[in-house]
C-alpha cells in the first residue's frame, strides 16, 4: 500500500497566549521538528506533506525530504489545512495519515500500529485512549474527496463520525504519547516532567 502523511502546521496557536506553540522547545528542539522528523524517518510513508505558512518550518520540511504546502486560508480553520494537504497527495496514494505538529511524543511503533491496522482492514483507523479518540487518524483514499472539501474548523473527525461503520478503533493504554500541546498549562506540565 502507498501510504502518505500530511502534517498540519499552519495554525495560529490561539490558545497559547501569544506564543507560537510549534516553536516551543521540547527536548532541545522546536516542537514541530519532532513530528516532521518522525514522519520522514519512520519508513512508513512514501510521501510526507507539511502544511505550513512559516518559512522556517517549510525549510526544515524540505531539508528532511518532505514537501511544504502553503495554506492561504489557514485563518479559516484546521479543515482548510487538511484540504490543502490532501490536494497535494500523489494520485497513487492509497492511505493518508493526518498528523498534527503539536504531538511531539508520538513514536514510530504507534504510527506503525495505526498504518498496519488501516491498511490491513481497509478502514479508517482512529487511536483511542480510555475511550477518547485521539490523532492522528489514517484514511483510505475513498475519503480523500471529502477531505479536500473540508473548510473552517472541522477536521477528519467530522468525516469519520459520519462513517462509524467504516472506523476501526485502535486502543492504547498510555495517553502520554498522544498528548498535544495547545495551552501554556499543557506546555508547563510537559517541561516540568
C-alpha positions as CSV (number, residue, x, y, z in Angstrom):
1,X,0.0,0.0,0.0
2,X,1.2,3.5,-0.8
3,X,0.8,5.5,2.4
4,X,1.4,9.2,2.8
5,X,1.5,11.6,5.7
6,X,0.0,15.1,5.9
7,X,1.3,17.2,8.9
8,X,-0.8,20.1,9.9
9,X,1.5,23.0,11.0
10,X,-0.4,26.1,9.8
11,X,-2.4,27.0,13.0
12,X,-2.3,30.3,14.9
13,X,-1.8,28.9,18.5
14,X,-4.7,31.0,19.6
15,X,-4.9,29.2,23.0
16,X,-1.2,29.6,23.7
17,X,-1.4,33.3,24.9
18,X,0.6,34.9,22.2
19,X,3.3,32.2,21.9
20,X,3.8,30.1,18.7
21,X,3.4,26.7,20.2
22,X,5.2,24.9,17.3
23,X,8.3,26.9,18.1
24,X,8.3,25.9,21.8
25,X,11.3,23.9,23.0
26,X,10.7,20.2,23.6
27,X,13.8,18.2,24.5
28,X,16.1,20.7,23.0
29,X,14.4,21.4,19.6
30,X,11.3,23.3,18.4
31,X,8.2,21.1,18.8
32,X,7.3,20.9,15.1
33,X,10.7,19.2,14.4
34,X,9.7,16.1,16.3
35,X,6.7,15.2,14.2
36,X,8.3,16.1,10.9
37,X,11.4,14.1,11.7
38,X,9.4,11.1,12.8
39,X,7.2,11.1,9.7
40,X,10.3,11.4,7.4
41,X,12.4,8.7,9.1
42,X,9.9,6.1,10.3
43,X,9.8,4.3,7.0
44,X,6.0,4.2,6.8
45,X,5.3,7.0,4.4
46,X,6.2,7.3,0.7
47,X,5.3,11.0,0.8
48,X,5.3,13.5,3.6
49,X,3.5,16.8,3.2
50,X,3.8,19.6,5.7
51,X,1.1,22.3,5.5
52,X,2.5,25.5,6.9
53,X,2.7,29.2,6.2
54,X,6.0,29.6,8.1
55,X,9.3,29.7,6.1
56,X,11.4,28.1,8.8
57,X,9.0,25.1,9.1
58,X,8.9,24.8,5.3
59,X,12.7,24.9,5.1
60,X,13.0,22.2,7.8
61,X,10.4,20.1,5.9
62,X,12.4,20.4,2.7
63,X,15.7,19.6,4.4
64,X,14.2,16.3,5.7
65,X,12.7,15.3,2.4
66,X,9.1,16.5,2.9
67,X,7.1,18.7,0.7
68,X,5.9,22.0,2.1
69,X,2.4,23.2,1.1
70,X,1.2,26.7,1.9
71,X,-2.4,27.2,3.1
72,X,-3.6,30.7,2.2
73,X,-6.8,30.0,4.0
74,X,-5.3,28.8,7.3
75,X,-7.1,31.6,9.3
76,X,-10.4,29.9,8.5
77,X,-9.5,26.8,10.5
78,X,-7.9,23.4,10.5
79,X,-10.1,21.9,7.9
80,X,-8.6,24.1,5.3
81,X,-5.2,22.7,6.1
82,X,-6.5,19.1,5.8
83,X,-7.9,20.0,2.4
84,X,-4.7,21.7,1.2
85,X,-2.6,18.7,2.2
86,X,-5.0,16.2,0.7
87,X,-5.0,18.1,-2.6
88,X,-1.2,17.8,-2.7
89,X,-1.2,14.0,-2.4
90,X,0.2,11.9,-5.3
91,X,-2.6,10.3,-7.3
92,X,-1.4,6.8,-6.4
93,X,-1.8,7.3,-2.6
94,X,-3.9,4.5,-1.0
95,X,-3.9,5.8,2.6
96,X,-3.0,9.0,4.3
97,X,-2.2,9.7,8.0
98,X,-3.2,13.2,9.2
99,X,-0.8,14.3,11.9
100,X,-0.7,17.5,13.9
101,X,2.7,19.1,14.6
102,X,1.9,19.6,18.3
103,X,2.2,15.9,19.3
104,X,5.9,15.6,20.0
105,X,5.7,12.3,21.9
106,X,4.4,10.1,19.0
107,X,6.6,7.1,18.2
108,X,7.2,5.1,15.0
109,X,5.7,2.0,16.7
110,X,2.4,3.7,17.4
111,X,2.2,5.0,13.9
112,X,3.1,1.6,12.5
113,X,0.3,0.0,14.5
114,X,-2.2,2.5,13.1
115,X,-1.0,2.3,9.5
116,X,-1.0,-1.5,9.6
117,X,-4.5,-1.6,11.0
118,X,-5.9,0.8,8.4
119,X,-4.2,-1.0,5.5
120,X,-5.0,-4.5,6.8
121,X,-8.7,-3.8,7.3
122,X,-9.1,-1.1,4.6
123,X,-10.8,1.2,7.1
124,X,-10.3,4.5,8.8
125,X,-8.0,3.9,11.8
126,X,-8.6,6.1,14.8
127,X,-6.5,5.8,18.0
128,X,-8.3,5.8,21.3
129,X,-7.2,6.2,24.9
130,X,-9.7,5.4,27.7
131,X,-12.5,5.7,25.2
132,X,-11.4,9.1,23.9
133,X,-10.5,9.5,20.3
134,X,-7.0,10.9,19.5
135,X,-5.0,11.9,16.5
136,X,-3.5,11.0,14.1
137,X,-6.2,9.2,12.0
138,X,-5.5,7.2,8.9
139,X,-7.9,7.5,6.0
140,X,-8.3,5.3,2.9
141,X,-8.3,7.0,-0.5
142,X,-12.0,6.7,-0.9
143,X,-12.3,9.6,1.7
144,X,-9.9,11.9,0.1
145,X,-12.7,13.7,-1.8
146,X,-14.3,14.6,1.5
147,X,-11.0,15.6,3.0
148,X,-10.4,18.0,0.0
149,X,-13.8,19.6,0.6
150,X,-13.3,20.4,4.3
151,X,-13.4,24.0,5.4
152,X,-13.5,26.0,8.6
153,X,-12.5,24.3,11.8
154,X,-13.8,20.8,11.0
155,X,-11.1,18.2,10.5
156,X,-11.1,14.5,9.9
157,X,-13.2,13.8,13.0
158,X,-16.2,15.3,11.2
159,X,-15.7,12.8,8.4
160,X,-15.2,9.6,10.4
161,X,-18.1,10.5,12.7
162,X,-20.3,10.2,9.6
163,X,-18.9,6.8,8.7
164,X,-18.6,5.0,12.1
165,X,-19.3,1.6,10.4
166,X,-16.1,2.1,8.5
167,X,-13.9,3.0,11.5
168,X,-11.6,0.7,13.3
169,X,-10.7,1.9,16.8
170,X,-7.2,1.2,17.9
171,X,-7.0,1.3,21.7
172,X,-3.8,2.3,23.5
173,X,-3.2,2.1,27.3
174,X,-0.8,5.1,27.6
175,X,-2.1,8.6,26.9
176,X,1.3,10.3,27.2
177,X,2.3,9.6,23.6
178,X,-0.9,11.2,22.3
179,X,-0.6,14.4,24.2
180,X,-1.0,17.5,22.2
181,X,0.2,20.9,23.5
182,X,-2.4,23.6,23.0
183,X,-2.1,25.8,26.1
184,X,0.6,27.3,28.3
185,X,-0.7,24.9,31.0
186,X,-0.1,21.9,28.7
187,X,3.4,23.1,27.9
188,X,4.3,23.8,31.6
189,X,3.1,20.3,32.5
190,X,5.4,18.8,29.8
191,X,8.5,20.7,30.7
192,X,8.1,20.2,34.4
193,X,8.0,16.4,33.8
